[in-house]
Amino acid sequence: MSIKTFRISGFFVKKRKKMKFVQDIRATRMDAAVYKVLENLGSRHKLKTNMIKIGKVEEIKPEDSKDPLIQQLGEGV
């Protein structure tokens, strides 16, 4: 089982404002990465999962991530 890096983008609506997001997540499967994003945004912004809309999920190389921690973790692979 190998760990992959996913870039997940989408939006959520809070106080009648549409907020876009892009997150880079490391997970073993795509659905696990989506679940982590839903969990993270829900707890951070007090959102229910049906308020978060996932627009795009793509697998990326760890070097292409904008998060320095993910880049560093990817170097060990």
N, C-alpha and C positions, 0 to 999 in steps of 0.2 A: 504494500500500500504506500503510495508516494503522496507527498503533500504538494499541492498545486497552488498557484496564486491566481486569484480571480479579481477582476475589476467590475464592481457592481454600481450602476448608476440608476437614478430615478428621481422621484419627488414625493413630497408629502405636503398636505395643506394644514396650516396651523394659524388660527386667528385670521382666516380668510386670505392668507398669503401663501403662495405656492413657493415652497423652498426646495431647491434642487440639491442633490447630494451625489458624491462619487466617493466610493470607499474601496480600498484594496484590502482583500482578506485572504489569508492562507487557510486552506481546508483540504480535506481529502476528496470531497465530492462537491459538485455545483450546488445541490440542494442544501448541503450543510453550510456552505458559504452564504447562501441567501438567508437561511435561518439565523445565522450570526448577525447579519446586517439588520434584520427585522428586530431581533432581540436588543441589539445595541441602540438603534434609533428609538425604539419603544421606551427603553429605560431612560435614555438621556433626555428625550423631549416629551415624555409622558404621552405617547401615542399608542393607539391600538393598531394591531397589525393590518386591519382593513383600511387604515388611513394612509398607509405607505404603499406607493405604487412603484414597482420595480420596472424599469424601462429596458435595461440592457445588462446582460451578464456575459463577460468574455474572459477567457483564460489568457493570462499574460505571463511574460517572463518576469522573474523577481527583479531583474535589473531595470525593467521598464516602470517599476512602481515609483510613485512620488513619495512614499513613506520610507524614511531612512531605515527604520527598524525592519521592515519587510525586505529591503535590499540587503541588509546585513544578514538576516536569517537565510536568504537565498544563496549567499556566498558559500555557506557550509555544505551545500548539496553537491 
